[in-house]
Amino acid sequence: MKSISKNYLKYLKNLKRKKYRKSEKRFLIEGEKLIKEALSSDADLECIICSREFYEKNPAIINVIKFEKIKILFISSRNTPQISDVVTPQGIFALVKIKENEFKPSSLKKNSELIALDNVSDAGNLGNIIRTAYWFGIDGIIVGKDSIELYNPKVIRASMGSIFHIPIWYDIELKEELPNLKKEGYKIIGTDTGGNDPIDKINKKMSKVIIFGNESNGISSEILNLCDYKIKIKGVKSFDSINLAVAAAIFMWEMKKHNLKKK
């Protein structure tokens, strides 16, 4: 095992920027929790970068990494803040290859239950939605164009590693793919403050995709026009809105009730 060079340190620092993640088709994750989740998935880990202090004090995860035959490189503790996205780095990072994941509606399993995101701009919301979708057993997430980057460090951190365990199709042109889903028998359901359809439309077993829109502006009119149903959450109090990730969790609960009642 060897220490990283100055050039490689520069390369890792560049991956903190979106354009480099896109061009290199790689992103960094950090912290023991995220790396454990990546190791337990089919994520393609190119190498592990850690401080010698972390290596010596954490034999359990180091042994797993060695068992998986993943290359380990050392970084000095004084350099970890240069590639970290948190105030107090744990001292372990992984370089992950971005996998191409082509969206093919015809290849989805029967009665798949999906969610789609139209211009979601907040990293915390996207990460929390991914985390909640995995917890509820949603079959996949379609992230539309103009949404925040999927590999943004804050998105990955908010997902708590669930990003490695659920199918996600990123940078998708929703106005093109939603009609294709309709052809495959999917019901398109929009979450909209002006919606009048009953929420129980979404808890029946059928092929469906629920769309969540931008935090401030909701679903675009072009996408909303493609929806078979438009549904809103009816609250007790009169108020503009609730947090997008919270609203998404409520809809996902309704969406999966037909499954959860059987357990």
Backbone bond lengths (Angstrom), bond angles and torsions (degrees), N, CA, C in turn:
res aa  C-N    CA-C-N  psi(-1)  N-CA   C-N-CA  omega(-1)  CA-C   N-CA-C  phi
1 M - - - 1.465 - - 1.525 109.65 -
2 K 1.305 116.41 137.33 1.462 119.66 -175.87 1.523 110.53 -127.96
3 S 1.313 114.97 165.81 1.458 121.18 178.78 1.528 109.77 -84.78
4 I 1.319 116.09 153.56 1.459 120.10 -179.56 1.527 109.91 -74.24
5 S 1.316 115.86 151.30 1.467 121.55 178.49 1.523 110.06 -84.85
6 K 1.319 116.05 169.88 1.474 120.64 177.23 1.528 110.57 -62.45
7 N 1.318 116.03 -38.54 1.469 119.93 -179.90 1.523 111.27 -66.14
8 Y 1.330 115.95 -39.17 1.463 118.97 179.99 1.530 110.23 -71.06
9 L 1.330 117.07 -35.50 1.466 120.58 174.93 1.529 109.87 -60.43
10 K 1.325 116.63 -42.21 1.467 120.81 177.55 1.526 110.83 -62.50
11 Y 1.329 115.69 -41.88 1.466 121.14 178.02 1.533 110.79 -58.89
12 L 1.333 116.61 -45.67 1.473 120.87 179.65 1.520 110.99 -65.62
13 K 1.327 117.31 -38.30 1.479 121.09 177.93 1.525 110.30 -62.86
14 N 1.328 116.21 -38.45 1.472 120.18 180.00 1.528 111.88 -63.17
15 L 1.330 116.33 -28.84 1.464 119.99 -178.60 1.534 112.63 -70.66
16 K 1.306 117.56 -4.05 1.463 120.47 173.11 1.526 110.42 -74.96
17 R 1.340 116.11 -10.36 1.468 121.22 -178.67 1.529 110.21 -106.79
18 K 1.313 114.83 139.51 1.467 121.85 -174.38 1.529 112.51 -57.12
19 K 1.326 117.41 -43.83 1.470 119.34 -174.20 1.524 111.48 -64.27
20 Y 1.337 117.47 -32.42 1.460 120.19 177.93 1.521 111.43 -75.42
21 R 1.327 116.18 -37.78 1.481 117.85 175.94 1.521 110.19 -60.78
22 K 1.308 115.50 -38.70 1.468 120.07 -179.10 1.523 111.35 -69.61
23 S 1.327 116.94 -44.77 1.471 119.75 -177.30 1.529 112.17 -72.28
24 E 1.326 116.90 -35.69 1.464 120.81 -178.48 1.528 113.04 -87.50
25 K 1.345 115.97 -13.26 1.468 121.65 -177.74 1.539 111.33 55.49
26 R 1.330 113.29 43.31 1.457 120.93 179.92 1.525 109.57 -147.51
27 F 1.331 115.18 154.84 1.463 119.57 175.03 1.525 109.11 -147.20
28 L 1.317 114.91 158.70 1.455 121.39 -179.84 1.519 110.76 -99.97
29 I 1.307 116.22 140.90 1.459 120.81 167.86 1.524 106.87 -122.09
30 E 1.309 116.10 156.38 1.458 118.20 -179.52 1.515 111.39 -142.44
31 G 1.316 114.66 153.53 1.453 120.87 179.47 1.514 112.21 97.95
32 E 1.334 115.19 147.02 1.457 121.42 -175.29 1.525 112.54 -62.11
33 K 1.340 117.84 -40.17 1.468 121.37 -178.04 1.530 111.51 -60.45
34 L 1.328 116.85 -51.64 1.472 119.97 -178.11 1.526 111.32 -64.15
35 I 1.323 116.59 -38.36 1.466 119.07 -178.73 1.520 111.05 -69.69
36 K 1.318 117.44 -36.31 1.471 119.92 175.40 1.526 110.70 -62.49
37 E 1.334 116.88 -41.59 1.466 120.23 179.12 1.522 110.68 -65.30
38 A 1.320 116.45 -40.38 1.464 119.77 178.40 1.527 110.79 -65.02
39 L 1.330 116.88 -40.55 1.459 121.30 179.67 1.521 112.32 -64.64
40 S 1.333 116.58 -29.67 1.467 120.09 -178.05 1.526 112.20 -89.42
41 S 1.325 116.74 5.81 1.464 121.43 179.95 1.529 109.41 -117.31
42 D 1.327 115.79 -167.47 1.468 119.12 176.66 1.528 111.47 -98.15
43 A 1.329 116.78 20.55 1.465 120.70 177.82 1.525 109.68 -59.79
44 D 1.319 115.73 146.06 1.468 121.60 -178.55 1.530 108.95 -97.48
45 L 1.323 116.46 93.92 1.464 122.10 179.93 1.523 109.58 -86.41
46 E 1.315 115.74 116.82 1.461 120.36 -178.46 1.525 111.29 -77.16
47 C 1.315 116.56 -41.35 1.459 120.04 177.13 1.524 110.02 -164.40
48 I 1.322 114.91 164.52 1.458 123.00 174.48 1.526 107.70 -109.89
49 I 1.321 116.53 136.60 1.458 121.77 175.81 1.522 106.88 -118.61
50 C 1.303 117.83 121.92 1.464 119.04 -178.95 1.524 110.90 -146.05
51 S 1.325 115.03 160.23 1.459 120.40 175.41 1.531 108.72 -78.09
52 R 1.298 116.46 156.85 1.461 120.23 177.46 1.527 110.47 -63.97
53 E 1.334 116.55 -32.74 1.463 120.50 178.82 1.524 110.30 -63.20
54 F 1.334 116.44 -44.40 1.459 119.18 178.48 1.530 109.96 -64.41
55 Y 1.298 116.12 -43.65 1.468 121.79 -178.93 1.532 111.27 -56.21
56 E 1.300 116.35 -43.10 1.464 121.19 -176.41 1.530 113.03 -76.14
57 K 1.334 116.83 -30.48 1.467 120.30 -173.56 1.531 113.58 -94.29
58 N 1.326 117.84 -7.32 1.471 120.29 -174.45 1.527 111.17 -131.57
59 P 1.334 116.79 64.57 1.476 119.88 -175.58 1.528 113.88 -64.25
60 A 1.342 117.84 -27.97 1.478 119.29 -175.93 1.529 111.41 -61.82
61 I 1.318 116.70 -52.84 1.477 118.57 -178.08 1.526 110.67 -73.27
62 I 1.325 117.49 -32.48 1.464 120.15 177.66 1.529 110.44 -62.61
63 N 1.319 117.11 -39.07 1.467 120.62 178.51 1.530 111.76 -65.67
64 V 1.331 116.62 -36.52 1.467 120.11 176.47 1.528 109.76 -64.23
65 I 1.329 116.22 -44.57 1.469 121.16 179.52 1.533 110.60 -60.47
66 K 1.336 115.68 -43.23 1.464 119.65 178.11 1.524 111.58 -64.43
67 F 1.334 115.80 -40.40 1.461 120.12 179.23 1.529 110.99 -61.19
68 E 1.340 116.17 -37.11 1.468 121.13 178.98 1.527 112.08 -78.85
69 K 1.342 115.84 -2.55 1.475 122.10 178.07 1.537 112.29 59.77
70 I 1.328 114.61 40.84 1.463 120.52 176.67 1.525 108.53 -95.24
71 K 1.307 115.21 132.13 1.470 120.19 -177.83 1.529 111.09 -62.51
72 I 1.327 116.51 137.87 1.460 122.60 177.31 1.528 109.27 -114.53
73 L 1.328 115.80 128.39 1.459 122.21 175.67 1.515 109.17 -117.61
74 F 1.313 116.92 146.43 1.464 120.78 179.91 1.523 111.24 -96.49
75 I 1.327 114.90 142.62 1.457 122.54 173.69 1.522 107.30 -127.89
76 S 1.308 116.95 140.85 1.460 119.08 -179.95 1.530 109.47 -71.02
77 S 1.316 116.35 147.77 1.467 121.07 -178.40 1.521 111.79 -59.20
78 R 1.323 116.80 -31.89 1.472 118.42 -179.12 1.530 112.16 -71.12
79 N 1.359 116.62 -18.27 1.472 119.54 -179.44 1.523 113.63 -96.31
80 T 1.350 117.32 -12.84 1.472 118.20 -177.36 1.534 113.66 -59.36
81 P 1.361 119.20 -34.97 1.474 117.28 178.13 1.525 113.59 -62.41
82 Q 1.330 117.58 -22.57 1.463 120.44 -178.58 1.530 112.74 -69.34
83 I 1.332 116.81 -26.06 1.462 119.42 -179.50 1.531 112.08 -112.62
84 S 1.331 116.20 -1.32 1.464 120.64 -177.73 1.521 111.68 -87.29
85 D 1.327 114.88 157.14 1.463 121.08 176.72 1.538 110.68 -114.57
86 V 1.314 116.79 8.34 1.470 120.48 -179.39 1.526 109.39 -123.00
87 V 1.333 115.53 163.42 1.464 120.74 -176.64 1.521 111.62 -68.10
88 T 1.344 116.36 -41.51 1.465 120.62 -178.06 1.533 109.41 -121.47
89 P 1.320 118.15 91.83 1.471 120.71 -179.09 1.527 112.30 -63.63
90 Q 1.335 115.92 142.66 1.463 120.15 176.32 1.529 111.85 -76.66
91 G 1.337 115.40 -23.53 1.455 118.52 178.86 1.511 114.37 101.85
92 I 1.338 117.45 13.21 1.468 119.61 176.20 1.522 109.50 -137.21
93 F 1.336 115.64 136.31 1.465 123.66 -178.19 1.527 108.13 -137.66
94 A 1.316 115.48 160.18 1.462 120.41 173.36 1.519 108.89 -135.53
95 L 1.312 115.59 140.06 1.460 122.13 174.36 1.522 107.30 -95.34
96 V 1.332 115.89 120.30 1.460 121.20 -173.61 1.527 109.69 -116.28
97 K 1.321 116.24 133.47 1.467 120.76 176.42 1.520 110.11 -80.36
98 I 1.323 116.00 136.82 1.464 121.14 176.28 1.529 108.73 -79.16
99 K 1.315 115.79 125.80 1.462 120.72 179.95 1.526 110.24 -92.65
100 E 1.312 115.12 139.41 1.458 120.44 173.86 1.533 107.90 -73.73
101 N 1.314 116.69 131.04 1.465 121.10 -176.73 1.528 108.44 -133.26
102 E 1.316 116.05 86.38 1.468 120.79 -175.89 1.527 111.03 -70.42
103 F 1.331 115.34 134.77 1.459 120.32 -179.23 1.528 109.87 -88.68
104 K 1.340 116.28 117.08 1.458 122.10 178.96 1.532 108.79 -128.64
105 P 1.335 117.84 98.40 1.467 120.10 -179.29 1.526 113.69 -54.18
106 S 1.319 116.78 -33.31 1.467 119.97 -177.23 1.528 112.66 -69.74
107 S 1.329 117.21 -17.86 1.468 120.13 -177.79 1.529 112.94 -95.94
108 L 1.325 117.52 -1.70 1.470 120.77 179.98 1.523 110.03 -71.12
109 K 1.325 116.13 148.87 1.459 119.29 179.18 1.529 110.37 -70.73
110 K 1.315 116.71 158.75 1.455 122.47 -178.08 1.523 111.17 -61.45
111 N 1.332 115.43 140.32 1.467 122.78 178.73 1.528 113.36 59.46
112 S 1.332 116.30 33.53 1.464 119.27 175.62 1.529 110.28 -65.41
113 E 1.326 114.99 143.31 1.460 121.71 177.93 1.525 107.74 -116.56
114 L 1.324 115.33 112.14 1.457 122.16 -172.54 1.518 110.98 -117.25
115 I 1.322 115.60 161.63 1.455 119.77 166.57 1.522 108.20 -123.47
116 A 1.326 116.20 151.64 1.459 121.81 178.34 1.524 108.52 -129.92
117 L 1.313 116.10 146.62 1.462 121.95 -175.53 1.520 109.04 -121.50
118 D 1.324 115.40 121.50 1.459 122.48 -177.11 1.530 109.48 -106.99
119 N 1.339 115.74 103.57 1.463 121.96 175.32 1.531 113.02 59.56
120 V 1.318 116.80 41.54 1.469 120.97 174.33 1.524 107.48 -76.08
121 S 1.333 116.94 125.76 1.462 119.89 -169.24 1.520 114.98 -111.07
122 D 1.316 118.18 -11.09 1.456 120.68 -175.69 1.531 110.71 -97.65
123 A 1.331 116.18 126.22 1.469 121.19 -176.53 1.523 111.78 -62.41
124 G 1.335 116.24 -42.03 1.461 119.76 179.92 1.514 112.05 -63.35
125 N 1.324 116.59 -40.64 1.469 119.93 178.54 1.519 111.06 -63.81
126 L 1.340 116.94 -46.55 1.463 119.11 -178.95 1.531 110.64 -62.17
127 G 1.327 117.00 -45.26 1.457 119.76 179.91 1.516 112.81 -62.29
128 N 1.324 116.73 -42.11 1.470 120.57 179.53 1.522 112.35 -68.87
129 I 1.328 117.00 -35.07 1.466 120.22 176.60 1.523 110.22 -64.77
130 I 1.338 117.26 -42.25 1.467 120.93 177.35 1.524 109.90 -60.63
131 R 1.311 116.05 -45.49 1.473 121.30 -179.45 1.523 111.17 -60.51
132 T 1.331 116.56 -45.18 1.464 121.35 -179.14 1.518 111.13 -68.09
133 A 1.335 116.42 -40.20 1.468 120.50 179.95 1.522 111.02 -61.75
134 Y 1.319 116.68 -40.78 1.469 120.26 177.78 1.530 110.22 -64.75
135 W 1.299 116.77 -41.92 1.476 121.80 -178.49 1.528 111.03 -62.51
136 F 1.327 116.44 -39.58 1.458 120.85 -179.20 1.528 112.99 -82.27
137 G 1.312 118.20 -7.65 1.456 120.02 -179.98 1.513 113.95 78.84
138 I 1.335 116.79 28.88 1.464 120.73 174.66 1.534 108.08 -62.97
139 D 1.325 116.68 143.17 1.466 120.77 -172.40 1.524 114.16 -77.76
140 G 1.314 117.90 -17.80 1.460 119.40 178.97 1.509 111.48 174.24
141 I 1.334 115.42 161.53 1.463 122.61 -178.38 1.519 108.61 -125.46
142 I 1.332 115.67 130.87 1.464 121.79 176.82 1.525 107.36 -108.12
143 V 1.319 116.19 114.53 1.468 120.85 -179.58 1.519 108.23 -99.57
144 G 1.319 115.70 114.34 1.453 120.58 -176.06 1.519 113.61 -73.97
145 K 1.329 115.49 160.95 1.460 121.40 174.83 1.525 109.60 -56.88
146 D 1.309 115.89 151.46 1.472 123.93 179.80 1.525 113.13 77.47
147 S 1.326 117.74 -3.39 1.460 119.06 171.27 1.526 108.64 -77.81
148 I 1.333 116.14 164.15 1.452 120.00 178.95 1.527 109.55 -61.92
149 E 1.313 116.07 152.14 1.470 121.66 -176.82 1.529 111.05 -60.57
150 L 1.310 115.47 134.00 1.465 121.76 -178.77 1.529 111.99 -62.39
151 Y 1.341 117.11 -32.95 1.466 120.97 -173.63 1.529 112.91 -97.29
152 N 1.311 115.96 14.31 1.460 120.82 171.34 1.536 108.42 -59.06
153 P 1.344 118.75 131.88 1.468 120.22 -177.04 1.526 114.15 -54.58
154 K 1.318 117.15 -34.43 1.475 120.01 -179.55 1.522 111.18 -70.32
155 V 1.326 116.87 -33.77 1.470 120.63 175.72 1.524 109.67 -64.68
156 I 1.323 115.63 -48.36 1.467 120.35 -177.90 1.523 110.87 -62.19
157 R 1.327 115.95 -42.83 1.464 119.74 -179.23 1.529 111.15 -65.46
158 A 1.336 117.27 -42.88 1.466 120.83 179.66 1.523 111.84 -65.96
159 S 1.327 116.65 -27.50 1.474 119.65 179.45 1.527 112.04 -74.31
160 M 1.320 117.13 -13.04 1.475 123.05 -179.83 1.531 112.22 56.65
161 G 1.323 115.75 29.94 1.459 120.04 177.72 1.513 115.05 90.94
162 S 1.336 117.13 -7.23 1.472 119.41 179.74 1.522 111.74 -66.10
163 I 1.315 117.08 -17.94 1.465 121.83 177.39 1.524 111.52 -57.90
164 F 1.336 117.14 -24.05 1.462 121.48 -179.32 1.531 112.99 -87.74
165 H 1.326 117.86 -4.08 1.468 120.43 -171.16 1.532 114.76 -119.32
166 I 1.313 117.96 -1.39 1.466 119.92 -177.96 1.529 108.61 -130.93
167 P 1.345 118.48 139.03 1.467 119.60 177.60 1.532 111.05 -61.74
168 I 1.321 115.99 128.78 1.462 121.51 178.21 1.520 108.33 -131.87
169 W 1.326 115.22 126.76 1.464 120.81 175.43 1.522 106.33 -107.17
170 Y 1.317 116.08 123.72 1.461 121.54 -168.97 1.530 111.32 -113.76
171 D 1.343 114.72 147.65 1.469 121.88 176.28 1.524 111.53 62.73
172 I 1.331 115.03 44.72 1.463 121.78 -176.60 1.529 110.32 -95.39
173 E 1.317 116.23 139.34 1.466 121.13 175.74 1.523 107.69 -82.85
174 L 1.327 116.76 98.89 1.466 121.40 -172.69 1.522 112.52 -62.43
175 K 1.322 117.18 -37.90 1.465 119.03 -176.50 1.532 111.48 -65.93
176 E 1.328 116.74 -19.19 1.464 120.59 176.72 1.523 111.91 -91.76
177 E 1.329 116.63 -38.17 1.462 120.28 -173.84 1.527 113.97 -85.90
178 L 1.314 118.64 -28.02 1.470 119.24 179.08 1.532 111.53 -62.28
179 P 1.338 120.19 -43.29 1.471 119.39 174.69 1.523 112.53 -60.01
180 N 1.332 117.33 -34.30 1.470 120.64 177.13 1.520 110.74 -66.00
181 L 1.333 116.73 -37.78 1.466 120.31 176.04 1.526 110.45 -65.13
182 K 1.323 116.71 -39.10 1.471 120.41 177.75 1.528 110.93 -60.18
183 K 1.327 116.07 -40.02 1.459 119.93 179.48 1.526 111.48 -63.23
184 E 1.342 115.68 -26.64 1.470 120.90 178.89 1.526 111.93 -88.86
185 G 1.339 116.40 7.23 1.457 120.08 175.91 1.512 115.78 93.92
186 Y 1.324 117.85 10.55 1.462 120.88 -179.55 1.526 111.77 -79.85
187 K 1.327 115.79 141.79 1.451 121.91 168.64 1.525 107.61 -90.75
188 I 1.315 116.10 132.35 1.459 122.07 -178.91 1.531 107.96 -101.45
189 I 1.320 115.98 120.39 1.465 121.49 -173.71 1.520 109.49 -118.55
190 G 1.313 116.39 120.26 1.452 121.29 179.19 1.522 111.31 -98.52
191 T 1.312 116.57 138.51 1.465 121.52 173.62 1.524 106.59 -94.59
192 D 1.330 115.58 117.10 1.466 119.68 -169.02 1.523 109.75 -147.85
193 T 1.327 116.73 133.46 1.470 120.72 -179.36 1.523 111.87 -64.19
194 G 1.327 117.33 -17.82 1.458 120.49 177.26 1.516 113.05 -99.32
195 G 1.331 116.77 8.46 1.463 120.39 -177.24 1.518 113.32 -71.09
196 N 1.321 116.31 148.48 1.469 121.61 -179.27 1.523 113.73 -124.13
197 D 1.329 117.66 -4.00 1.466 119.62 -179.80 1.531 110.09 -76.35
198 P 1.336 117.85 144.98 1.469 120.99 -178.95 1.522 111.94 -66.93
199 I 1.327 115.82 144.33 1.463 120.76 -175.80 1.531 112.21 -67.48
200 D 1.344 116.84 -21.19 1.471 117.83 -179.66 1.529 112.83 -70.34
201 K 1.347 116.63 -4.42 1.466 120.27 174.22 1.532 111.02 -61.80
202 I 1.347 116.93 -23.69 1.463 118.74 -172.81 1.518 113.95 -98.56
203 N 1.361 118.36 -5.22 1.463 116.94 -177.22 1.527 113.32 -102.75
204 K 1.317 115.62 22.03 1.461 120.53 174.03 1.525 109.40 -99.29
205 K 1.321 115.68 148.20 1.456 119.69 -179.67 1.519 109.91 -72.53
206 M 1.313 115.42 110.21 1.466 120.65 178.82 1.526 107.38 -167.24
207 S 1.320 115.62 164.65 1.461 120.08 175.46 1.525 108.27 -72.31
208 K 1.318 116.69 123.00 1.469 118.65 -176.22 1.516 111.17 -154.74
209 V 1.316 114.61 155.92 1.457 121.83 174.38 1.526 107.71 -134.53
210 I 1.334 115.86 128.49 1.460 121.75 177.95 1.523 108.15 -102.64
211 I 1.328 115.66 130.96 1.458 120.99 -176.44 1.522 110.26 -104.82
212 F 1.329 115.87 131.46 1.459 122.44 173.28 1.522 108.06 -113.91
213 G 1.326 115.95 137.95 1.454 120.16 -173.96 1.514 114.37 -105.06
214 N 1.302 114.51 -172.08 1.457 123.05 -179.44 1.528 111.39 -59.04
215 E 1.337 115.72 144.77 1.453 121.97 -175.59 1.528 113.11 -56.63
216 S 1.330 117.04 -36.01 1.470 120.56 -177.09 1.526 113.24 -98.74
217 N 1.316 116.37 -37.68 1.465 120.56 -170.77 1.525 114.99 -107.89
218 G 1.321 117.08 -6.70 1.459 119.43 -179.51 1.519 112.23 73.92
219 I 1.324 115.21 -159.64 1.467 121.32 179.64 1.523 109.24 -76.80
220 S 1.312 117.28 139.45 1.463 120.79 178.79 1.527 109.66 -63.68
221 S 1.322 116.09 150.85 1.468 121.09 -176.87 1.530 111.30 -60.83
222 E 1.325 116.57 -34.87 1.460 121.12 179.78 1.529 111.21 -62.90
223 I 1.330 116.53 -41.93 1.459 121.24 178.86 1.523 110.25 -74.40
224 L 1.323 116.18 -39.37 1.463 120.57 -178.95 1.530 111.23 -60.74
225 N 1.313 116.27 -33.93 1.466 120.65 179.52 1.531 112.84 -67.78
226 L 1.326 116.98 -17.14 1.461 120.99 178.97 1.530 112.27 -88.04
227 C 1.322 116.59 -7.40 1.465 120.56 -173.60 1.529 112.47 -78.18
228 D 1.333 115.96 140.13 1.465 121.33 174.50 1.525 110.83 -79.78
229 Y 1.343 115.76 -34.09 1.460 121.29 178.15 1.520 108.55 -133.19
230 K 1.345 114.64 151.53 1.468 121.47 175.33 1.527 107.18 -129.34
231 I 1.320 115.13 118.88 1.458 120.12 -170.66 1.524 110.24 -126.64
232 K 1.319 116.36 143.27 1.464 120.43 173.66 1.527 109.33 -125.54
233 I 1.325 115.03 158.91 1.465 121.05 174.37 1.520 107.72 -86.21
234 K 1.306 116.03 127.71 1.467 119.91 178.41 1.526 108.90 -93.85
235 G 1.334 116.22 113.46 1.457 121.17 179.41 1.520 111.76 -92.58
236 V 1.309 115.91 165.75 1.466 121.68 177.45 1.523 109.99 -76.04
237 K 1.325 116.38 -40.08 1.461 121.71 -177.19 1.521 110.96 -95.89
238 S 1.323 115.23 154.63 1.456 120.49 175.90 1.528 108.77 -86.09
239 F 1.328 115.76 115.54 1.464 120.27 -177.27 1.516 107.62 -158.70
240 D 1.330 116.34 154.19 1.460 120.79 -175.79 1.522 113.34 -58.29
241 S 1.323 115.84 -52.87 1.454 117.84 -174.43 1.517 110.41 -166.56
242 I 1.345 115.42 169.81 1.453 120.89 170.03 1.518 108.13 -115.75
243 N 1.307 116.02 165.31 1.460 121.38 -179.11 1.526 110.90 -53.46
244 L 1.332 115.82 140.37 1.460 120.65 -175.84 1.518 112.44 -58.54
245 A 1.343 117.33 -44.97 1.463 120.20 -178.41 1.527 110.98 -64.25
246 V 1.345 117.02 -35.17 1.463 120.89 177.46 1.529 109.72 -67.84
247 A 1.332 116.49 -46.10 1.463 120.68 178.46 1.531 110.65 -59.60
248 A 1.332 115.85 -42.44 1.467 119.66 179.73 1.522 111.11 -61.79
249 A 1.334 117.14 -38.81 1.466 121.11 179.05 1.528 110.81 -63.77
250 I 1.333 116.69 -39.75 1.471 120.67 178.83 1.528 110.09 -64.07
251 F 1.315 116.18 -45.63 1.468 119.80 179.43 1.531 111.62 -64.65
252 M 1.337 116.43 -38.71 1.460 118.69 179.59 1.526 111.35 -67.35
253 W 1.330 116.95 -34.26 1.466 120.02 174.59 1.530 109.81 -61.15
254 E 1.321 116.00 -47.44 1.470 120.14 178.65 1.518 110.85 -62.95
255 M 1.303 115.99 -38.48 1.460 122.23 -177.41 1.530 111.67 -63.36
256 K 1.330 116.37 -36.24 1.463 120.77 -172.97 1.525 113.72 -103.63
257 K 1.334 118.40 5.57 1.464 120.49 -176.70 1.515 112.52 -57.77
258 H 1.312 117.27 -35.26 1.475 120.10 -177.65 1.525 110.60 -63.83
259 N 1.345 116.85 -28.20 1.463 120.89 176.48 1.528 112.01 -84.41
260 L 1.334 115.57 -42.04 1.452 120.60 -174.77 1.520 112.28 -67.00
261 K 1.320 117.16 -31.11 1.470 120.69 -179.94 1.520 112.42 -65.69
262 K 1.336 116.86 -23.40 1.464 121.06 -178.14 1.512 112.31 -79.14
263 K 1.351 116.73 -15.21 1.463 120.10 -173.67 1.532 110.88 -92.20
